[in-house]
């Protein structure tokens, strides 16, 4: 479904993504793991067409990511949700639906569906300026799910969530995965992605240093994913 070919990106003297080649299959749930500064968020933004690589190519279902059509069935949850404080969660979702070309009863029904999925029905008419970070994450995820995406890209999806919210997020993503949604998760919570993902890619200093199925990585003497991560990725203070 997704193919990165020799993707390279620098910001001044800093190499953020270093000749990355990576393939992600339809229906796969991939965890992108690495220390701060590894290049994970830059790689995701290249996938979404938000950052243009210096060289290399990326395609989604064969469509180059410099074409908007590549993202027609993609939902994105960024780490820091930017919701205008004067809007309610419902108003924000109505605007998002309009951008997707969905209006009227179809939009209202879709919004009720995603609000319930993301446990935000009760707070939907409150102003976003009063939302906690976790509530913003939930509304952001609801917006990402509005168009029934075939590809869901999540940058630190559990950021700001309490333990109950993290569990709800995990159960929802597990459900979407079982329904066939392709999911990419950039997260620091290794113990959580271990419960959700079937494939893991370790990234360090702009490179993919390992990609394998979770079942293969966890066959060695009862190691946890955190143990495997520590063996393959060096700490880098940024």
C-alpha positions as CSV (number, residue, x, y, z in Angstrom):
1,X,0.0,0.0,0.0
2,X,2.8,2.4,0.9
3,X,6.3,2.4,-0.7
4,X,9.2,4.7,0.3
5,X,12.1,4.6,-2.1
6,X,15.5,6.1,-1.0
7,X,13.8,9.1,0.7
8,X,16.2,11.7,1.9
9,X,15.5,15.0,3.7
10,X,17.8,17.6,5.3
11,X,17.1,20.8,7.3
12,X,20.2,22.8,6.9
13,X,23.1,20.7,8.1
14,X,20.8,18.2,9.8
15,X,19.9,15.0,8.1
16,X,16.4,14.2,9.2
17,X,15.6,11.3,6.9
18,X,18.6,9.4,5.5
19,X,17.9,7.3,2.3
20,X,14.9,5.5,3.8
21,X,13.3,2.6,1.9
22,X,10.2,1.0,3.5
23,X,7.2,-0.9,2.4
24,X,3.9,-1.1,4.4
25,X,1.2,-3.6,3.3
26,X,-2.5,-3.0,3.2
27,X,-4.1,-3.9,6.6
28,X,-0.8,-3.7,8.4
29,X,-0.5,-2.0,11.8
30,X,3.0,-0.6,12.0
31,X,4.7,1.0,15.0
32,X,7.4,3.5,14.1
33,X,9.7,3.6,17.1
34,X,12.9,5.6,17.8
35,X,14.5,8.1,20.2
36,X,13.8,11.8,20.0
37,X,15.3,13.3,16.8
38,X,15.3,10.0,15.0
39,X,13.3,11.4,12.1
40,X,9.9,9.7,12.7
41,X,7.7,12.7,12.5
42,X,9.5,14.0,9.4
43,X,9.0,10.7,7.7
44,X,5.3,10.8,8.5
45,X,5.0,14.4,7.2
46,X,6.7,13.3,4.0
47,X,4.2,10.5,3.6
48,X,1.3,13.0,4.1
49,X,2.8,15.5,1.6
50,X,3.4,18.1,4.4
51,X,7.2,18.0,3.9
52,X,8.8,17.6,0.4
53,X,11.8,15.2,0.4
54,X,15.1,16.4,-1.2
55,X,15.2,13.1,-3.1
56,X,13.4,9.7,-3.4
57,X,9.8,8.9,-3.9
58,X,6.8,7.9,-1.8
59,X,3.6,6.4,-3.1
60,X,0.3,5.4,-1.5
61,X,-1.5,2.7,-3.6
62,X,0.7,3.6,-6.5
63,X,-0.1,7.3,-6.4
64,X,2.9,9.7,-5.7
65,X,2.3,11.6,-2.5
66,X,2.9,15.0,-4.2
67,X,-0.6,14.4,-5.7
68,X,-3.6,15.1,-3.3
69,X,-5.4,12.0,-4.7
70,X,-2.9,9.9,-2.8
71,X,-4.5,11.0,0.5
72,X,-8.1,10.6,-0.5
73,X,-8.7,7.8,2.0
74,X,-6.2,8.9,4.7
75,X,-6.9,10.1,8.3
76,X,-4.2,11.9,10.2
77,X,-3.9,12.6,13.9
78,X,-1.0,15.0,14.7
79,X,0.6,15.1,18.1
80,X,-0.4,18.7,18.9
81,X,-4.1,19.3,17.9
82,X,-4.8,22.8,16.6
83,X,-8.5,23.3,17.3
84,X,-9.8,27.0,17.3
85,X,-10.7,27.7,20.9
86,X,-14.0,29.4,20.0
87,X,-15.3,26.4,18.3
88,X,-17.0,23.4,19.9
89,X,-15.8,20.0,19.1
90,X,-19.0,19.4,17.1
91,X,-18.4,22.6,15.1
92,X,-14.8,21.6,14.4
93,X,-16.0,18.2,13.1
94,X,-18.7,19.9,10.9
95,X,-16.0,22.0,9.3
96,X,-13.8,18.9,8.8
97,X,-16.7,17.1,7.2
98,X,-17.3,20.0,4.9
99,X,-13.7,19.9,3.8
100,X,-14.2,16.2,3.0
101,X,-17.2,17.1,0.9
102,X,-19.7,15.6,3.4
103,X,-22.7,17.8,4.5
104,X,-26.3,17.5,5.8
105,X,-27.6,14.4,7.4
106,X,-24.6,12.3,6.2
107,X,-22.2,14.7,8.1
108,X,-24.3,14.7,11.2
109,X,-24.6,11.0,11.3
110,X,-20.9,10.5,10.7
111,X,-20.1,13.0,13.5
112,X,-22.3,11.2,16.0
113,X,-20.6,7.9,15.0
114,X,-17.0,9.2,15.6
115,X,-17.9,11.1,18.7
116,X,-19.2,7.9,20.2
117,X,-16.2,5.9,19.0
118,X,-13.8,8.5,20.6
119,X,-15.9,8.9,23.9
120,X,-16.5,12.6,23.2
121,X,-20.3,12.7,22.8
122,X,-20.9,14.4,26.2
123,X,-18.4,17.2,25.6
124,X,-19.1,17.7,21.9
125,X,-20.8,21.0,22.4
126,X,-18.3,22.5,24.8
127,X,-15.8,25.1,23.5
128,X,-12.4,23.6,22.6
129,X,-10.7,26.3,24.6
130,X,-11.8,24.5,27.7
131,X,-10.6,21.1,26.5
132,X,-7.8,19.2,28.2
133,X,-5.0,17.9,26.0
134,X,-6.6,14.4,26.1
135,X,-9.9,15.7,25.0
136,X,-8.2,17.5,22.1
137,X,-6.6,14.2,21.1
138,X,-10.0,12.5,21.1
139,X,-11.6,15.2,18.9
140,X,-8.6,15.0,16.6
141,X,-9.0,11.3,16.3
142,X,-12.7,11.7,15.6
143,X,-11.8,14.1,12.8
144,X,-9.3,11.6,11.4
145,X,-12.0,8.9,11.3
146,X,-14.7,11.0,9.7
147,X,-14.1,9.9,6.1
148,X,-13.9,6.1,6.9
149,X,-10.1,6.1,6.1
150,X,-8.4,3.1,4.7
151,X,-5.1,4.5,6.0
152,X,-4.8,6.0,9.5
153,X,-1.6,7.8,10.5
154,X,-1.2,8.6,14.2
155,X,1.6,10.8,15.7
156,X,1.7,10.1,19.4
157,X,-2.0,9.2,19.7
158,X,-2.0,8.6,23.4
159,X,-0.3,12.0,24.3
160,X,-2.2,13.6,27.1
161,X,-4.5,10.7,27.7
162,X,-5.0,9.2,31.2
163,X,-4.8,5.4,31.7
164,X,-8.5,5.0,30.9
165,X,-8.1,7.0,27.7
166,X,-5.1,5.0,26.7
167,X,-7.0,1.8,27.1
168,X,-9.9,3.1,25.1
169,X,-7.6,4.3,22.4
170,X,-5.9,0.8,22.3
171,X,-9.3,-1.0,22.0
172,X,-10.5,1.4,19.3
173,X,-7.3,0.9,17.2
174,X,-7.4,-2.8,17.7
175,X,-11.0,-2.8,16.3
176,X,-10.0,-0.7,13.3
177,X,-7.0,-2.9,12.6
178,X,-9.3,-6.0,12.7
179,X,-11.6,-4.3,10.3
180,X,-8.7,-4.0,7.8
181,X,-7.6,-0.4,8.3
182,X,-3.9,0.2,7.6
183,X,-2.4,2.0,10.7
184,X,0.9,3.7,11.2
185,X,1.6,4.8,14.8
186,X,4.5,7.0,15.9
187,X,4.8,6.5,19.7
188,X,7.1,6.4,22.6
189,X,4.9,4.1,24.6
190,X,6.5,0.8,23.6
191,X,4.3,-1.3,26.0
192,X,1.2,0.1,24.3
193,X,2.1,-0.4,20.7
194,X,3.2,-4.0,21.6
195,X,-0.5,-4.6,22.4
196,X,-1.8,-3.1,19.1
197,X,0.7,-3.5,16.2
198,X,1.7,-6.5,14.2
199,X,4.8,-4.9,12.7
200,X,7.6,-2.7,14.1
201,X,10.1,-0.4,12.5
202,X,13.0,1.0,14.5
203,X,14.3,4.4,13.4
204,X,17.6,6.0,14.4
205,X,19.4,9.0,13.1
206,X,17.2,9.2,10.0
207,X,17.5,5.5,9.1
208,X,15.3,2.5,9.4
209,X,17.6,0.1,11.3
210,X,15.1,-2.8,11.6
211,X,11.7,-3.7,10.4
212,X,10.0,-7.0,11.3
213,X,6.8,-8.6,12.5
214,X,6.2,-8.4,16.2
215,X,5.9,-12.2,16.4
216,X,9.4,-12.6,14.9
217,X,10.9,-10.0,17.3
218,X,9.4,-11.5,20.4
219,X,10.5,-15.1,19.9
220,X,13.9,-14.8,21.5
221,X,13.7,-16.0,25.2
222,X,10.6,-14.2,26.2
223,X,11.9,-10.7,25.6
224,X,9.6,-7.7,25.6
225,X,9.5,-5.3,22.7
226,X,11.3,-2.8,25.0
227,X,14.1,-5.3,25.4
228,X,14.4,-5.7,21.7
229,X,14.3,-1.9,21.1
230,X,17.1,-1.4,23.6
231,X,19.3,-3.9,21.9
232,X,18.9,-2.4,18.4
233,X,18.7,1.4,19.1
234,X,21.2,3.5,20.8
235,X,20.2,6.4,23.0
236,X,20.6,9.8,21.5
237,X,20.1,12.9,23.6
238,X,18.6,15.8,21.7
